[in-house]
Amino acid sequence: MTVHIEPVTGRAGLRAFCDLPLRLHPRDRYVPLADSVIAGFTGDGAELFLARDDSGAVVGRTCLHRNAKFDAKLGRRHQLFGLTEFAGDAAASALFELVAERGRDTEALFGPVGLLPNQTGGVITSGFDERGFIDSAWNPPHYPDSYERHGFTRRFEADTWLCDIGAGGEFAFDDARIAAEELVVRHGSRRRFKAQLPILREMLNASFAQLGYYTEIDADELAKQTDGLSFLLDEALLLWLEKAGRPVAFIVTVPDVSEFFMKVGGRLGVLNQLRLLATRDRYRRDAVLIIKGTVPGEQGRGYLTLLSRELYRGLRAGGYRTLRSTYVERDNPASAAQYRRMGGRPLHGYTFYERAVT
């Protein structure tokens, strides 16, 4: 089979790009990224491509982009790629050849990311029978084999996590410290969410600066990533901790609306947005922990343990059954320990891929 590559142009091309994974993957496992988010990638400098076979059928897709902040973080130039899907090895080969051709003037190919590892992307390497969820990947078992057969090696290996919410949740924290250290637990607010974003962004950038893949997120980027979140927010699940008036730790958890995204195939036009808002109470059975952290200088003091205890109480009071977590690197055992205290288990193996340019 001959496969040729073409850039995405016009609405028909964008629709074909968005529809491909819906044809390739089981609808009860794969959670599509909203089509509006994908369309927005082109405004951020990404180029979208389709792979077609001899008959003209779409058999693959990818996007290409670069990021100076990511290059500065890792100390070399990268050709980034993401949203990468393929029906078979011929399509994978054609897409990887495109990435390599466009990255000839760089030092490494890295992906799949959209647009950066701290936004979305990755490949799951185990747990294929478990469904995906928002802000996380799902792919069939042949994907990691294809990457590695084409010379890619794993970077930033991690796991997603699943915790059943029940009578457990062993979070030992000496409550006498709350008054002694002037600790106050704060909650997110739908009404004041935009005003609270700068507080979260400051802690987020400080907490994750030490991670190898993380690039500082600016105010505009965070606004895009959280657009519409306030309408779905469960105020009991977005928490941060103040110490003597200074924010020092945070946990961002949201109701899991994955089933809705599966149902509408990621088509989040105005009508489906209204449907989601009207039915959002149906999606209070499962939750997704998007991100958590503690600012440098305050790490190791048990502040995330205190917030995790409050989160667990909020989940139980809200009637949630499960908590899923986006990927946690395997060399970050302290972060994974919070899920173990909830009786959690790894859900999906997770990785990004890199290939040196020679």
VEXNUZA-959525 format. One record per atom (N, C-alpha, C): residue in one letter; x, y, z. Coordinates in steps of 0.02 Angstrom, whole numbers, plus 32768, in hexadecimal, padded with zeros to 4 digits. Example, Ala and Ser with C-alpha at 12.3 -4.5 7.8 and 13.67 -1.06 7.14 Angstrom:
BEGIN
a82947EE48186 a82677F1F8186 a82947F5B8186 s82827F908162 s82AC7FCB8165 s82858002818A 
***
This chain:
BEGIN
m802A7FC48000 m800080008000 m802C803E8000 t801D806C7FD3 t804080AB7FD1 t801A80DE7FFB v803E81038023 v80208136804E v803F8179803C h801481AB8032 h802E81EE8026 h8013821E805A i803A82538065 i802B82848099 i801282C5807A e7FE082E3809A e7FC883238082 e7FB9835180BE p7FC3839280B7 p7FB183BF80ED p7F6683C680F2 v7F4E83D4812E v7F0783DF8139 v7EF584258122 t7EC4842980F6 t7EAB846980DF t7E5F846880E0 g7E41849C80F8 g7DF984A280F6 g7DD68478812B r7D948481812E r7D6B845E8160 r7D6884148154 a7D6783FF8115 a7D6283B78107 a7DA18393811F g7DDA83B28114 g7E188394812B g7E1B83908177 l7E0583C58198 l7E0483C581E1 l7DD4839181FC r7D9B838981DC r7D6B835681F3 r7D88831081EA a7DAA830481B1 a7DC982C381A6 a7DFF82B681DB f7E2482EA81ED f7E5882E58220 f7E3982D18264 c7E0482F28276 c7DE482E482B7 c7DC182A182B8 d7DA6828B827F d7D7F824D827D d7DA9820E827C l7DE882138266 l7E1081D6825D l7E1381AA829C p7E2681C382D7 p7E2B81968310 p7DE781798325 l7DB1819A8313 l7D6F817F8323 l7D61814182FA r7D7F813C82C0 r7D7981008296 r7DAA80CA82AB l7DE480DF82C4 l7E1980AE82D3 l7E0F808C8317 h7DF380B08347 h7DF48099838D h7DAE808A83A7 p7DA9805E83D9 p7D68805083F8 p7D4B808F8418 r7D0C809B840B r7CED80D88424 r7CE580D88470 d7CEB809D8490 d7CE4809B84D8 d7D27809C84FC r7D5D80A884D8 r7DA080AC84F7 r7DC480ED84E6 y7DBE810184A7 y7DE2813C8491 y7DB9817B84A0 v7DD981AD84BF v7DB881EC84CE v7DD6822184A0 p7DAF823B8471 p7DCA826B8441 p7DD782AF8460 l7E0982D18446 l7E1483178457 l7DE083408433 a7DC783748452 a7D93839E8434 a7DAB83B983F1 d7D7F83B883BF d7D9283D0837D d7DA5841A837E s7D87844183AB s7D98848783B0 s7DDF849183C9 v7DF6846483F5 v7E3B8468840D v7E6C845883D4 i7E5C842483AD i7E8784128374 i7E8A844B8342 a7E5184698333 a7E5184A28305 a7E7C84DB8320 g7E7D84E48361 g7EA48519837F g7EEF850E837A f7F0484CE8371 f7F4C84C1836C f7F6C84E58331 t7F4784EC82FA t7F63850E82C0 t7F71855782D0 g7F48857582FA g7F5585BA830F g7F9185C1833B d7FA885898359 d7FE385898383 d80218572835D g801C8570831A g8057856182F2 g805F851A82DC a802F84EE82ED a803584A782D9 a8019849E8292 e8036846E826F e801D845B822D e7FFF84158231 l7FC4840C8214 l7FA283CC8216 l7FAB83A881D3 f7FB4836581D6 f7FBE833D819A f7F9482FE819D l7F7E82E88162 l7F5A82A9815A l7F8382798130 a7F7E8238813F a7F9B82038115 a7F6181DF80F2 r7F6681D880B0 r7F3281B68089 r7F50817B8064 d7F288146805B d7F3E810C8035 d7F2D81147FEB d7F3980E07FC4 d7F2E80E37F7B d7EE680F67F69 s7EB780E27F93 s7E7180F07F84 s7E5B81367F9A g7E8781597FBD g7E76819B7FD7 g7E5B819A801D a7E54815F803B a7E3C815A8080 a7E71817480B0 v7E5B819680E4 v7E8981AF8117 v7E9F81758145 v7EE0816C814A v7EFC81348172 v7F2C814D81A8 g7F36818E81AC g7F6381A881DF g7F5D81F381E5 r7F78820D821C r7F7882568226 r7FB182688256 t7FC782A68253 t7FF682C08284 t7FF6830C8280 c8013832C82B1 c8020837482AE c8069838082BE l808583B482A1 l80CC83C682AA l80D1840C82C7 h80FF841582F5 h810884568314 h814B84588339 r815F8493834C r819C849C8374 r818D84CB83AE n81B884C883E0 n81AD84F2841A n81F185058438 a81FF85458437 a8240855D844F a82498550849A k8213855584C0 k8219854A8509 k822A85018517 f820D84D384F2 f821C848C84FB f8265847E84E9 d827D849C84B2 d82C38493849E d82F284AD84D3 a82E184E884EF a830D85048523 a830D84D98561 k82D384BB8572 k82CF849185AD k82FB845385A7 l82FA8432856C l832083F58563 l836584008545 g8374843D8531 g83B7844E851A g83C8843784D4 r8396842C84AA r83A3841D8464 r83638429843B r836C842E83F9 r8334843E83CD r830C83FF83BD h82CA840583BF h829D83CC83B4 h826B83DB837D q825C83A88356 q822183A8832B q81EA83848352 l81B783A88366 l8180838C838C l814A8374835C f8128833E836F f80EF83268349 f80BB830C8379 g807C830A8363 g804882F48390 g800782E4836C l7FD382D18393 l7F9382BC8379 l7F9D82858344 t7FCE825A8350 t7FE5822B831D t7FBE81EA8322 e7F9C81D982EC e7F74819C82E8 e7F82817B82A5 f7F81813782A5 f7F8F81148266 f7F6D80D08266 a7F5780BC822B a7F31807E8223 a7F5E8041821D g7F9D804A820B g7FCB80128203 g8011802B81FA d80407FFC81EE d8086800F81EC d8097803A81B0 a807580308178 a8084805A813E a807480A3814C a803C80AF816D a802980F3817F a8059810F81B3 a806B80E581E5 a809B80FC8218 a80DD810F81F8 s80F680E681CA s813680F581A9 s813381378183 a80FC8143815F a80F681818139 a80F581BD8167 l80D181B8819F l80CD81EF81CD l811181FD81EE f813481C78203 f817481D18224 f81A881EC81F2 e81A381D981B3 e81CF81F58180 e81C382408178 l81848254817B l8174829B8178 l819282C181B3 v818B82A581EF v81A682C5822B v81F282CB8224 a82128295820E a825B82968207 a827282C981D2 e824D82CC819A e825F82FB8165 e825A8343817E r8224835281A2 r821B839681BB r824A83A781F4 g826583738214 g8291837F824D g82DB8378823D r82ED837C81FD r8333837281E9 r836383A58209 d834A83E18216 d837584158233 d83728416827F t835483E2829E t835083DE82E7 t837E83A682FF e837D839B8340 e83A78366835D e837F83298373 a833D8331837A a831482F88390 a82CB8302837B l82A982CA8370 l826182C98365 l824182B483A7 f820B82D683BA f81ED82C783FB f81A182CB83F6 g817F82998413 g813682998413 g811B8258842D p80DA824C8423 p80AA827C840B p809582AC8442 v809582EC8432 v808083208462 v80518350843F g8024836C8464 g7FF7839C8447 g7FE483D28479 l800484078479 l803F84198453 l807F8409847B l807A840084BC l80B383F184E7 l80A183B88517 p80D383978535 p80C383618563 p80998376859E n80A083B585B5 n807783CB85ED n803283E285D7 q802083D88598 q7FDC83E68580 q7FB883A38573 t7FCA8381853E t7FAC83408530 t7FDB831A8502 g7FCE82D984FB g7FF882B084D0 g800B826F84F1 g803E824E84D5 g8056821084F1 g803981D384CF v8056819984E1 v8041815884C7 v803A812A8503 i800381048507 i7FFE80D3853D i802180938527 t804380738557 t806A80378549 t804E7FF9856D s801A80028594 s7FF77FCA85B5 s7FB27FE385CA g7F887FB485E1 g7F457FC785F6 g7F177FD585BC f7F217FB48584 f7EFB7FC38547 f7EB07FB2854F d7E9F7F85857E d7E597F748588 d7E347FA785B2 e7E597FD785CF e7E3A800B85F8 e7E2D804985CE r7DF3806785D5 r7DE380A285AD r7E1180DC85BE g7E178109858E g7E3B8146859B g7E0F817885C1 f7E2981B485C9 f7E0381E885EA f7E1F822C85D5 i7DFB826185E6 i7E0E82A485D0 i7E5582B485E6 d7E7982D785BA d7EBE82EB85C6 d7EEE82B085CB s7EDC827885AD s7F07823E85AD s7EFF8219856B a7F2F81ED855C a7F3081CA851C a7F0F81858521 w7EF7816D84E8 w7EE7812684DF w7EFA81138498 n7F1980D98492 n7F2C80BF844F n7F3080738452 p7F2D80528418 p7F3180098417 p7F787FF08424 p7F807FB08432 p7FC27F948444 p7FF87F9C840E h7FE57FA183CE h80187FA3839B h803B7FE78396 y8021801A83B7 y8040805C83B3 y8087805D83D0 p80918048840F p80D680498428 p8105801D83FF d80EC7FE483E5 d81167FBA83BA d812C7FDF837C s80FD8005835E s810E802B8321 s81428060832F y813980858365 y816B80B98376 y81B0809A837E e81B4806583A4 e81F5804883B4 e821380258378 r81EA8009834C r82047FEB830E r8221802082E0 h820A805D82E6 h8223809482BD h825880BE82E0 g827780A18312 g82B280C08331 g82A580F18369 f826780F78380 f8258812483B7 f8265810083FA t827C8126842A t8288810C846E t825C8131849F r824D811084D7 r821F812B8508 r824081628532 r821981978540 r822E81CD856B r81F781DC859D f820B81EE85DA f81DD8202860E f81A781CC861A e81BD818E8624 e818C81588630 e816581658670 a81258153866E a80F8816686A4 a80BE813586A7 d808F814286D4 d8051811C86DA d8018814C86E7 t7FDD813C86CD t7FA0815B86E7 t7F88812F8720 w7F5A814A8749 w7F4481268785 w7EF88125878A l7EDF80F187AB l7E9880E987B8 l7E8E80D98801 c7E6380FF8823 c7E5380F48869 c7E0880EC8871 d7DF380B88893 d7DAD80AF88A4 d7D9F80D588E5 i7D6A80FD88E4 i7D5A8126891E i7D2C80FE894C g7D4580EF8987 g7D1D80C989B6 g7D2B80E089FD a7D3680B08A28 a7D4280C08A6F a7D8C80CC8A7D g7DB780C58A4A g7DFF80CC8A56 g7E1581148A59 g7E5281208A42 g7E6D81648A44 g7E9181728A85 e7ECC81558A8D e7EF2815D8ACB e7F2381978AC2 f7F0F81D28ADA f7F39820E8AD3 f7F46822A8B18 a7F7E82158B35 a7F90822A8B78 a7FAF82708B77 f7F8D82A08B96 f7FA782E38B9D f7F9682FD8BE2 d7FC683188C04 d7FBD83328C48 d7F9683748C44 d7F5783738C57 d7F2D83AE8C51 d7F4583E78C7E a7F6D83D98CAF a7F88840F8CD9 a7FB4843E8CAF r7FCF84238C78 r7FF9844D8C4D r7FD284838C29 i7F9184788C20 i7F6984A68BF8 i7F6A84EC8C17 a7F5D84F08C58 a7F6085318C79 a7FA885488C83 a7FD4851A8C95 a8019852D8CA4 a803D85498C67 e802D852F8C2B e804E85468BEE e802385758BC4 e7FEA85888BE0 e7FBC85B78BBF e7FA7859C8B7A l7F8F855D8B7A l7F7B853C8B3C l7F3085468B30 v7F1F85568AF2 v7ED9855F8ADF v7ECE853C8A9C v7E9B85108A9A v7E8984EE8A5B v7E56851A8A36 r7E67852B89F8 r7E3A855389CE r7E1B85278997 h7DE1853C897F h7DBD8517894B h7DB38541890E g7DB0851F88D4 g7DA185418896 g7D5A855D8897 s7D4F858E886C s7D0E85AE8868 s7CFC85B8881F r7CC085A2880C r7CA985AE87C7 r7CA785FA87B9 r7C8E861F87E8 r7C85866787DD r7CC7868C87DA r7CF886768802 r7D38869A8805 r7D71867587E4 f7D60864587B9 f7D938618879D f7DC9863E8777 k7DB6866D874D k7DE886938727 k7E1886B98755 a7DFE86D4878B a7E2886F887BA a7E5686C987E0 q7E42868987E6 q7E6C8658880A q7EA2863A87DF l7E9C863F879D l7ECC86218770 l7F148639877C p7F2186798786 p7F67868E8793 p7F85866D87D1 i7F5D86608804 i7F76863E8840 i7F8C85F7882D l7F6385D48807 l7F74859087F2 l7FB0858F87C4 r7FB385BF8795 r7FEA85C08765 r802D85CA8788 e802F85F787BA e806D860387DE e808685C48801 m805885A08822 m806B85628844 m807E852C8812 l8058852887DB l806584F587A8 l80AB84FC878B n80BD85388776 n80FF85428758 n81378536878A a812D854C87C8 a8161854187FA a816984F7880B s813084D48812 s8132848E8828 s8151846087F4 f8145846E87B3 f81588440877E f819784558759 a81B6848C876D a81F184A38749 a82298470874A q822B8445877E q826184158784 q825783D78758 l821C83CE873B l820F83938711 l822E839D86CC g8249836686B1 g826E836B8673 g824583808637 y820583718636 y81DC837F85FB y81B583C08600 y81B383DE863C y818484158647 y81A084588630 t8178847D860A t818984C185F6 t815884F18615 e8170852A862B e8147855A864F e810A856E8625 i80D1856F8644 i809385818622 i808385CA8630 d807385EF85FC d806386368606 d8018863E860F a8003867B861D a7FBC8687862D a7F8E867685F4 d7FA2868785B6 d7F778679857C d7F70862E8571 e7FA786088579 e7FA585C0856F e7F77859F85A3 l7F7C85B585E2 l7F5185988616 l7F0885AA860A a7EFB85E685F3 a7EB685F985E4 a7E9885CC85AE k7EC085BC857A k7EA885908545 k7E9A854A855F q7EC985308588 q7EC284EC85A1 q7E8784E585D1 t7E74851A85F3 t7E3E85158624 t7DFE8536860C d7DFB854785CB d7DBF856785B0 d7D82853985B9 g7D4F855285D9 g7D12852C85E4 g7D1385028623 l7D4D84FD8645 l7D5284D28680 l7D2684EB86B8 s7D1E852C86BE s7CF8854786F6 s7CAF852E86F6 f7C94852186BA f7C4E850A86B5 f7C4684C286CF l7C7C849B86CC l7C78845586E1 l7C95844A8727 l7CB2847E8743 l7CD884788780 l7CAC845F87BB d7CC7842E87DF d7CAC841C8820 d7CD9843E8853 e7CBE846F8875 e7CE8849A889F e7D09847488D8 a7CEF843988E9 a7D0C8412891F a7D4C83EE8909 l7D5A83ED88C7 l7D9183C488AE l7DCD83EE8896 l7DC6842F8893 l7DFF845A8882 l7E16847B88C2 l7E52846988D9 l7E6A847D891B l7EAF849B8918 w7EBC84CC8942 w7F0184DF894E w7F0A84F18997 l7F4884F089AD l7F5984FB89F3 l7F81853B89FA e7F6B85658A29 e7F9185A18A39 e7FB485978A7C k7FF185B08A7F k801885AE8ABC k802A85F68ACE a800D860E8B04 a801686538B18 a800586828ADF g7FD086718ABA g7FB9869B8A84 g7FD986908A41 r800B86638A3D r802F865789FE r801C861389E2 p8005860F89A2 p7FF385CE8985 p803185A1897E v802C85628997 v806685368997 v805984F28977 a801A84DD896E a800C849C8951 a7FC6849E8932 f7FBB84718901 f7F7B847288DE f7F6A842E88C1 i7F2A842288B5 i7F1183E78892 i7ED883FE8865 v7EDC83EE8825 v7EA783FF87F6 v7E8683BE87DF t7E4883B487F2 t7E21837987E1 t7DDF838F87C3 v7DC8836C878F v7D8B837F876D v7D5E83428764 p7D1D834C875E p7CF18314874C p7D0682F78708 d7D0382B58703 d7D19829386C6 d7CE082948692 v7CE782BE8660 v7CB482C3862B v7CC8829B85EE s7CF4826A85F7 s7D0C824285BF s7CD482218598 e7CA2820685BB e7C6C81E38599 e7C458212856A f7C3F8251857E f7C1E82808552 f7C48828C8513 f7C898295851B f7CB5829F84E1 f7CB3826284B3 m7CB0822684D0 m7CAA81EA84A8 m7C6981EB8480 k7C3381FD84A2 k7BF181FC8483 k7BED822B8448 v7C0A8268844E v7C04829A8418 v7C40829983EA g7C70826B83F5 g7CAA826683C9 g7CD682A383CA g7CD882C78402 g7D0383018408 g7CE6833F83E6 r7CAB833983CA r7C8D837383A7 r7C6C83A083DB l7C8F83D483ED l7C7983FE8424 l7C618442840A g7C34844083DA g7C14847D83C3 g7BE6849A83F7 v7BC684D283E7 v7B9D84F58417 v7B6584C88432 l7B4484A28406 l7B0D8478841C l7B248443844E n7B5D8423843F n7B7683F0846D n7B91840E84AE q7BAB844B84AA q7BC0846C84E8 q7B8484788515 l7B4C848D84F8 l7B108497851F l7AF68456853C r7AFA84208514 r7AE583DE852D r7B1083C98568 l7B5183D58563 l7B7D83C2859A l7B6D83E985D9 l7B62842A85D2 l7B518453860C l7B0F843C862B a7ADF842A8600 a7A9D84158619 a7A9F83D2863C t7ACF83A8862B t7AD283648646 t7B0F83588672 r7B31838F8686 r7B71838686A9 r7B6B835F86EA d7B308361870A d7B28833C8749 d7B2C82F0873E r7B2282D98700 r7B29829186F2 r7B71827A86F8 y7BA082A986F3 y7BE6829786F0 y7C0982A68733 r7BE682978769 r7C02829F87AC r7C0D825B87CD r7C18822887A4 r7C2681E587BF r7C7181D887C1 d7C9581F2878F d7CDC81E88789 d7CFE822C8785 a7D3C822F879C a7D62826D879B a7DA882608780 v7DC782968768 v7E0B8292874D v7E3682C68770 l7E6C82AE878F l7E9D82DC87AC l7ECC82F18774 i7EC983318762 i7EF0834A872A i7F388358873E i7F4183788777 i7F85838C878B i7F85839E87D5 k7FBF839487F4 k7FC883A7883A k801183B68846 g802083DE8879 g806683EE8886 g806F841988C4 t80AD841F88D8 t80C284488911 t80FC847388FB v80FC84B2890F v813084E088F9 v817384CC8919 p81AB84DA88F8 p81EC84CC8915 p81F484F08959 g821884CF8985 g822084EA89C8 g81EC84D289F9 e81B484B989DF e817F849F8A0A e8171845589FD q8198843889CF q818E83F189BF q81A883C589F8 g8188838B8A00 g819D835C8A34 g8180836B8A78 r8152839C8A7D r813683AE8ABE r80F083918AC8 g80D983698A98 g809883498AA0 g805C83738A8B y806883AB8A68 y803083D68A57 y800283B78A23 l801E839089F4 l7FF3836D89C5 l7FCB833589E7 t7FE783198A1C t7FC182E88A43 t7F8383088A61 l7F8A83458A7C l7F5183688A97 l7F1D83778A60 l7F34838F8A26 l7F05839D89F0 l7EE5835D89D5 s7F0C832789D2 s7EF082E789BA s7EBA82CE89E9 r7EC382D98A2A r7E8F82C68A5A r7E4F82ED8A4D e7E57832F8A41 e7E1C83588A33 e7DFC834589F1 l7E25833589C0 l7E0A831F897F l7DE282DF8988 y7DFE82AF89AC y7DDC826F89B5 y7D99827989D8 r7D9882A58A09 r7D5982B38A2B r7D2782D289FB g7D3E82FF89D0 g7D12831E899E g7CF782EC896C l7D2182BD8958 l7D0B82898929 l7CD6825D8949 r7CE182498986 r7CAF821E89A8 r7C6E824489B3 a7C73828289CA a7C3782A989D6 a7C1082B68995 g7C3482BB895D g7C1482C8891E g7BF9828988FC g7C04824F8919 g7BEB821188FD g7C1481F688C3 y7C52820B88BC y7C7C81F28886 y7C9181AA8894 r7C978183885E r7CAA813C8864 r7CF48132885A t7D118157882A t7D58814D8819 t7D7B8190880F l7DBD818C8818 l7DE981C48808 l7E1F81A987DA r7E2581C8879F r7E5C81B88771 r7E8E81F18774 s7ECD81E18767 s7F0182158765 s7F2582138723 t7F33824F8708 t7F60825386CE t7FA5823986E3 y7FD1823186B2 y800E820B86BC y803C822886F1 v805B81FA8717 v808C820B874B v80CC81E68738 e8103820B8731 e814281EB871E e815781B78752 r81768182873A r8189814C8767 r81C3815E8795 d81E881938784 d821C81A987B2 d820381DF87E2 n81C181E287EB n81A28211881A n817781EA884B p819681C08876 p816F819488A2 p814681BA88D5 a815B81F588E8 a8135821B891A a80F0822D8900 s80EC823F88BF s80AB824F88A2 s807E8212889E a809B81DA888A a8074819C8885 a805C818488C9 a8081819588FE a806F817E8941 a802A81968956 q801681D2893E q7FD481EB894F q7F9C81BD8936 y7FA7819F88FB y7F74817288E0 y7F76812E8904 r7FB081198917 r7FB480DA893C r7F8F80DF897E r7F92811A899E r7F6E812489DC r7F22812189D2 m7F0C812D8995 m7EC581268985 m7EB480E0896F g7EE480B28972 g7ED8806F895A g7EDC806A890F g7EFD809988EF g7EFF809C88A6 g7F30806C8887 r7F2B80668845 r7F578039881F r7F68805B87DC p7FA2804B87BF p7FB18064877C p7F7D804D874A l7F69807A871E l7F35806B86ED l7F53805F86A8 h7F768090868E h7F98808A864D h7FE380988656 g800D806E8637 g80528083862D g805380BC85FB y808280EA8600 y807F812885D9 y80C6813D85C7 t80CD8157858B t810F816F8577 t810A81A2853E f813F81C88535 f814A81EF84F9 f818481CE84D4 y818E81E28495 y81C181C3846C y81F081F7844E e822F81E38448 e8263820F842C e828F81E883FC r82A4820983C7 r82D481EA8399 r8307821E8385 a8346820D838C a837C823B837A a837C8247832F v838C8284831B v8394829482D4 v83DD828C82C2 t83EB82638291 t84308256827C t843B82718236 
***
